Amino acid sequence: MNCNTGYNRDEMDGQMENNEKFVVRGGRPLVGEIKLAGAKNAATKLLVATLLTDEECVFENFPRIGDVEVAKELCAILGSEIRAIDSHLVIRTPEIKTTRVASLHRRNRIPILALGPLLNRKGEAEVPIVGGDKIGPRPVDMHLESLKELGAKIEINNNFYRASVVGRLKGADIALKYPSVGATEQVILASVLADGKTTVSNSAVEPEIMDLIKFLQKMGAIIELGTNRTIAIHGVPKLHGARHKILSDRNEAVSFACLAVATNGRILVNGAEQDHLITFLNDLRRIGGEYEVMGDGILFWRARPLTPVRIETDTHPGFMTDWQQPFLTMLTQASGESSIHETVYEDRFGYTRDLNLMGADIRVVDACLGNLPCRFRDKKCPHSAIVKGPTPLHGAKLRVPDLRAGMAHILAALIAEGESEISGVSEIDRGYEKIVERLSFLGADIRRVG
Ligand code: EPU
C-alpha cells in the first residue's frame, strides 16, 4: 500500500500567509536565560473547554501565538467575550450566539473540538474542516466515530462537519484504535456534560491532555484516570467557571535545549518541567548534551563532542514527534550515523530536503528503523531518516513547510556558516511566541524583514 505523501496544497491555502522573512547569520553560541510560554497544544483546547460553561474563566501563562488567535476567533464567533491582560486571558460565553462557524476553514485543528461543547449546549453544530501542518494526511475518523458512539448524528461535506443530537449525548464505552491526542480530547470535551459514564480505552495521556483534565475538574467535571490508558468521564449536568495556570510549552523547552547544545552554548530554560521531558533528557545526554534541573527550570549545555543515537518517536511518554525536527538537525553535528524512526506521522521528514541543501547528509527511507509497533510498516511511507555527521552547514534560502520544521530551519541557520533567509515564517509564529526577540536576547543574529 502506498503512503499519501507530499504537502497538501489545500491545507497550505488555508493558512494565513505573509511575506515576512527571517534573516539569520549563524555561528554564534546561544547563551542566557529564557522563560517558556504556556503550551500551544493546551491553551487552544482550554479555550474550547470554556465553551462548556456560561461563567467566566481566567487563564494565566497564556501564550500569544498564531494558533491561539485562531482559537480565540472561533470562540468569539460562537459568542465568547474575551479580554487579554498581559499573559492573563479572561473569557466568558454567556450565550452561544450561533452553532455554525462559517469561516476558519483549514486554519488549524482546533474548530473540530468545538463539536462536543456545541452539542452539549445547543444540540447542533457545524464547524469547518480542519487544517494543520503539512505533515501528511491527518484524518479525523476517530473524532467523528467517537461522537457517533455518544449518540451524535454526523454529516460531512467538502467544507464542514455537521453534528446534531436529540436530547443529551449519552455515555458510551469508546475504544480508540490509536492513542490520538485530538480524538481523546474530543471524547472528553463531548462527554463531560453527557448523560452517564463514558470510558475511553487506548487514550492518549500527553501532559497537555492532563492539563485539560485538571481545568475541567476545576470546572466541576468528574474524570478518573485508570490504568492502561483508560479514562472514565462521569457526566455532570453543569460546569462552572474556573481559573487555571497553563502548563509551560515542552516543545519550546526542547527547541531551546537543542539550540543550546547544537550551538555549543548554555541556556537556562525557565519553566521547563523535568517530568514532561524525561525521554528527551535521556536522549540528549546519550548524544553528549547535558542538563541540570534547577529550582525554576533546566540549564542545558554541551558536555562533549556529539555522538550518534537511534531514536523512535512515539506517543507520550515516548520521544515526541514534535521533537524530532530540532533533534535531527542537531544530529547533523554528531560524529557517525544516527537514525530517527517516526511512528506517529507517516510523512514528517519533508524538511530534510532543505537541510541537505545546506550541506547535511540525511537519507529518508520507507523502512522501519526500529522495533516499535508502527502503522506504516507495510506501507511505502518515507518515515525513517538516516543522518550522517558531522557535516558543516552553510547558509541557504529556506521555506518553512510546517511549524516544527520551521524550528529545524532556524536551528540549522544558527549553526550554519553565512546567512540564511527563511520564508513562510507565519508557520513559526503559529507556535512560538516572539521568537526573533527571544533568540536575539540569547545572542542569535536573527531579524524579521518584510
Ligand atoms: N489519527 C487518525 N484518526 C484520527 C485522529 C488521528 O488516524 O481521527 C492519526 C493521525 O493521522 C496521526 C496520529 O493519529 O497519524 C496522531 O494524531 P493525533 O490525533 O494524536 O494528533 P493531533 O491531535 O492532530 C496533536 C498536536 C500535534 C502533535 C500530535 C501528537 C495539537 C493541536 N496538535 O495533534 O502537534 O504532533 O498531537 O502528539 O495538539 C505541533 O504542535 O506542531 C503539532 C503538530
Boltz pocket constraint, residues with backbone or C-beta under 6 A from the ligand:
constraints:
  - pocket:
      binder: B
      contacts: [[A, 40], [A, 41], [A, 44], [A, 109], [A, 133], [A, 137], [A, 138], [A, 139], [A, 140], [A, 141], [A, 142], [A, 143], [A, 144], [A, 178], [A, 179], [A, 180], [A, 181], [A, 182], [A, 183], [A, 204], [A, 206], [A, 320], [A, 321], [A, 322], [A, 343], [A, 344], [A, 345], [A, 346], [A, 403], [A, 404], [A, 431]]
      max_distance: 6.0
